[in-house]
């Protein structure tokens, strides 16, 4: 072998060695990157929520990730997200990550804006403002924006201002953190409309009522008794009074008219309050619900069992239940027992 051949072989060997080293380095780098990307996005088994607010810049995205996921995991997800070409405007939203979510998976969701749904819940609301404060707790908008959206949306669906509470029902709804006020209201209204299926609408029509009027009566029934098993009986009592053309004379409507829901004893002064909601003065139903009625109470109105009661009075044992009567003398006797117990207990 000549000297030239020896040099050429040595050079070729060196190139091969260099290529081998480069290949090994590339493989090690790829493995390292894979390990880096596949590490969990969260530092613990507990799920973590990352919220990227509207108008955030890259620094704000990094801060949100570190705050929610911890410095190490947050930096890792941020680095991968930046490498993927993520933009803050697209990342705007709320994301739920658990220990099974890889850092790359988390970064990819941020890049694509693939949010996690959030739960919007309210179990009870006296009025729309009360409901708005509850349903906006887990979304980006505030209660004022939600109420403004209701002012725009609900009239388009045939609701008068006083009937707005009839457009919603207590429940848990699925939404997105970035939903606008109108989108959130639409989601909730859609659930209400799905509840009012053809069968329920026909049942309401059989009673001579619209769905909003049924919700109005249901709101009175709920305020009248906290006992769910008594509500169908109370509902039929009021339906009987409506059918006979009698005043409803429902104490809860008087409380609503006075603006004082804490009243424990209704006096003649309260009964004289001038308001379209005072059913001691005005025939028929009030202009709208006095609270946001539960769907079970709406069904209690629609399926109220037949009876001939037209009077009711709280039981003197303060159990929360009522004594019912089909004639006025019996009702007077029931009322006297209750008034006597009020006096004995010093309730004014």
C-alpha positions in Angstrom: 0.0 0.0 0.0 1.4 3.3 -1.0 1.7 6.3 1.3 -1.1 8.1 -0.7 -3.4 5.1 -0.2 -2.6 5.0 3.5 -3.4 8.8 3.8 -6.7 8.3 1.9 -7.7 5.4 4.1 -6.9 7.4 7.2 -8.9 10.3 5.9 -11.9 8.1 5.0 -11.7 6.5 8.4 -11.7 9.9 10.0 -14.7 11.0 8.0 -16.6 7.9 9.0 -15.7 8.4 12.6 -16.9 12.0 12.4 -20.1 11.0 10.7 -20.6 8.3 13.4 -20.0 10.8 16.2 -22.3 13.3 14.6 -25.0 10.7 14.1 -24.7 9.5 17.7 -24.8 13.1 18.9 -27.9 13.8 16.7 -29.6 10.7 18.2 -28.7 11.7 21.7 -30.0 15.2 21.0 -33.2 13.8 19.5 -33.6 11.5 22.5 -33.0 14.3 24.9 -35.5 16.5 23.0 -38.0 13.7 23.1 -37.6 13.2 26.8 -37.8 17.0 27.3 -41.0 17.1 25.3 -42.6 14.1 26.8 -42.2 15.0 30.4 -45.4 15.8 32.2 -46.7 19.3 31.9 -47.7 19.3 35.6 -45.4 18.9 38.6 -47.9 16.8 40.6 -50.8 14.4 40.0 -53.3 17.2 40.7 -54.8 18.9 37.6 -53.7 22.4 37.0 -55.5 25.2 35.1 -53.6 27.7 32.9 -55.4 30.8 32.0 -54.0 33.1 29.3 -55.9 36.5 29.5 -56.9 38.5 26.5 -54.2 40.9 25.3 -51.4 38.8 26.9 -47.9 39.1 25.4 -45.2 36.4 25.4 -44.0 37.4 28.8 -47.5 37.2 30.2 -47.9 33.7 28.7 -44.7 32.6 30.4 -45.8 34.1 33.7 -49.2 32.3 33.5 -47.5 29.0 32.8 -45.0 29.3 35.6 -47.6 30.5 38.0 -49.9 27.5 37.2 -47.4 24.8 36.5 -44.4 25.8 38.6 -41.2 27.3 37.2 -39.6 24.1 35.8 -42.7 22.7 34.1 -43.9 26.2 33.1 -40.6 27.0 31.4 -40.5 23.7 29.6 -44.0 24.1 28.2 -43.2 27.7 27.3 -40.0 26.8 25.5 -41.7 24.1 23.4 -44.6 26.5 22.7 -42.2 29.1 21.4 -40.4 26.6 19.3 -43.7 25.5 17.7 -44.4 29.1 16.7 -47.1 29.7 19.3 -48.7 33.2 19.5 -50.3 34.8 22.6 -53.5 35.8 20.7 -54.1 32.2 19.7 -53.3 30.9 23.2 -55.9 33.2 24.8 -58.1 30.8 26.9 -58.2 28.4 29.8 -56.5 24.9 29.7 -56.7 22.0 32.1 -53.6 19.9 32.3 -53.1 16.8 34.4 -50.1 14.5 35.0 -50.9 12.5 31.8 -50.5 15.6 29.7 -47.0 15.8 28.2 -45.2 19.1 27.9 -45.4 18.9 24.1 -49.1 18.1 24.3 -49.7 21.1 26.5 -47.7 23.4 24.2 -49.5 22.1 21.2 -52.9 22.8 22.8 -51.8 26.3 23.6 -50.5 26.8 20.0 -53.8 25.6 18.6 -56.0 27.3 21.1 -57.6 24.0 22.1 -59.3 25.1 25.4 -60.8 22.9 28.1 -64.5 23.5 28.8 -65.4 25.0 32.2 -68.4 24.5 34.4 -70.8 27.3 34.9 -73.1 26.6 37.8 -75.9 28.3 39.8 -78.3 26.5 42.1 -80.4 29.4 43.2 -80.8 33.0 42.1 -83.3 35.6 43.3 -82.9 37.7 40.2 -80.9 38.1 37.1 -78.2 40.2 38.8 -77.8 37.5 41.4 -77.5 34.8 38.7 -75.1 36.9 36.7 -72.7 37.2 39.6 -72.7 33.4 40.0 -72.4 32.3 36.3 -69.5 34.6 35.6 -67.3 33.3 38.5 -65.6 30.8 36.2 -65.3 32.7 33.0 -63.3 35.8 31.9 -66.2 38.2 31.5 -67.9 40.1 34.4 -71.5 40.1 35.4 -72.2 43.5 33.8 -71.2 42.2 30.4 -73.5 39.2 30.8 -76.4 41.4 31.8 -75.8 43.7 28.9 -75.8 40.6 26.6 -79.2 39.6 28.1 -80.6 43.0 27.3 -79.6 42.4 23.6 -80.3 38.7 23.2 -83.5 38.0 25.1 -85.9 40.5 23.4 -84.9 38.8 20.1 -86.3 35.6 21.5 -89.6 37.1 22.6 -88.9 37.9 26.3 -90.1 41.1 27.9 -87.8 42.7 30.4 -89.8 41.4 33.4 -89.7 37.9 31.9 -85.9 37.7 31.6 -85.6 35.3 34.6 -87.9 32.8 32.8 -85.1 32.4 30.1 -82.9 30.5 32.5 -83.0 27.6 34.9 -80.6 26.6 37.8 -78.2 24.0 36.5 -74.5 23.3 35.6 -73.6 24.4 32.1 -70.5 23.7 30.0 -68.9 26.8 28.5 -65.5 28.2 27.6 -63.6 30.7 29.7 -63.4 33.1 26.7 -67.1 33.0 25.9 -68.6 36.4 25.4 -71.6 37.4 27.5 -74.0 36.7 24.6 -72.4 33.3 23.8 -72.8 32.3 27.5 -76.4 33.5 27.6 -77.1 31.6 24.3 -75.7 28.4 25.8 -77.9 28.7 28.9 -81.0 29.7 26.8 -80.5 26.8 24.5 -80.6 24.4 27.5 -83.8 26.1 28.7 -85.3 25.7 25.2 -84.3 22.0 25.1 -86.1 21.5 28.4 -89.3 23.1 26.9 -89.9 20.2 24.5 -93.1 19.7 22.6 -94.8 17.7 25.5 -94.1 20.4 28.1 -95.2 23.2 25.7 -98.4 21.3 25.0 -99.0 20.8 28.7 -98.5 24.5 29.3 -101.0 25.3 26.5 -103.5 22.9 28.1 -103.3 25.1 31.3 -103.8 28.2 29.1 -100.3 29.4 29.9 -97.0 30.2 28.0 -93.7 28.7 29.2 -92.8 32.1 30.7 -96.0 32.2 32.6 -95.5 28.7 33.9 -92.0 29.8 35.1 -93.6 32.8 36.8 -96.1 30.7 38.7 -93.3 28.2 39.5 -91.2 31.1 41.0 -94.2 31.9 43.3 -94.6 28.3 44.3 -90.9 28.0 45.2 -91.0 31.2 47.3 -94.2 29.9 49.0 -92.8 26.6 50.2 -89.3 25.2 50.6 -90.8 21.7 50.8 -90.4 20.0 47.4 -93.1 17.4 48.1 -95.7 20.2 48.8 -95.0 22.2 45.7 -97.4 20.3 43.3 -100.2 20.9 45.8 -99.4 24.6 46.1 -99.2 24.8 42.3 -102.6 23.4 41.8 -104.1 25.7 44.5 -102.9 28.7 42.5 -104.1 27.2 39.2 -107.5 26.8 40.9 -107.5 30.4 41.8 -106.5 31.5 38.3 -109.2 29.3 36.8 -111.9 30.9 39.1 -110.7 34.4 38.4 -109.7 35.0 42.0 -106.8 37.1 43.2 -103.7 34.9 43.8 -103.0 36.7 47.1 -99.5 35.1 47.3 -97.5 36.6 50.1 -94.1 36.1 48.3 -95.3 38.5 45.6 -95.9 41.1 48.3 -92.4 40.6 49.6 -91.0 41.0 46.1 -93.1 44.2 45.6 -91.7 45.7 48.9 -88.2 44.8 47.9 -87.7 43.0 51.3 -87.5 39.2 50.9 -86.7 38.8 54.6 -90.2 39.8 55.8 -91.6 37.2 58.2 -95.0 38.7 58.8 -97.1 40.4 56.1 -99.3 43.3 57.5 -102.0 45.4 55.9 -99.4 48.0 55.1 -97.5 45.6 53.0 -100.7 44.4 51.3 -101.4 47.9 50.1 -98.0 48.4 48.3 -98.7 49.6 44.8 -96.9 47.3 42.4 -97.9 45.1 39.5 -96.3 42.3 41.4 -98.7 42.6 44.3 -101.2 39.8 43.7 -103.4 41.1 46.5 -104.2 44.1 44.3 -103.9 42.8 40.8 -105.6 39.8 39.2 -103.7 37.1 37.3 -99.9 36.5 37.3 -97.4 39.2 38.0 -95.4 40.5 35.0 -92.6 38.0 35.4 -90.9 35.5 37.8 -90.0 36.7 41.3 -87.0 34.3 41.2 -85.4 32.0 38.7 -87.4 28.8 39.0 -86.0 25.3 39.1 -87.0 22.9 36.4 -88.5 20.5 39.0 -90.8 23.2 40.2 -91.8 24.0 36.6 -92.7 20.3 36.2 -94.6 20.5 39.5 -96.8 23.2 37.9 -97.2 21.3 34.7 -98.1 18.0 36.4 -99.9 19.5 39.5 -102.4 16.9 40.9 -106.1 17.8 40.9 -107.7 19.0 44.2 -110.2 21.7 45.2 -108.0 23.7 47.6 -108.1 27.5 47.1 -106.6 28.6 50.5 -103.4 27.9 52.3 -101.8 29.1 55.5 -98.5 28.2 57.1 -98.8 25.6 59.8 -98.6 26.8 63.3 -95.9 24.3 64.1 -93.5 26.2 61.9 -92.5 23.0 60.1 -92.5 24.8 56.8 -95.6 23.0 55.6 -99.0 24.5 55.1 -102.6 23.8 56.0 -104.9 23.8 53.0 -108.6 24.6 52.7 -111.3 24.5 50.1 -113.6 27.0 52.0 -113.0 30.3 53.7 -114.2 29.4 57.3 -111.7 26.5 57.4 -109.0 28.8 56.2 -109.9 31.4 58.8 -109.5 28.8 61.5 -106.1 27.8 60.1 -105.0 31.4 59.9 -106.1 32.2 63.5 -104.0 29.3 64.9 -101.0 30.6 62.9 -101.4 34.2 64.0 -101.8 33.2 67.6 -98.4 31.3 67.4 -96.8 34.4 65.7 -98.0 36.5 68.6 -96.8 33.9 71.2 -93.3 33.9 69.6 -93.2 37.7 69.4 -92.8 37.7 65.6 -93.8 41.1 64.3 
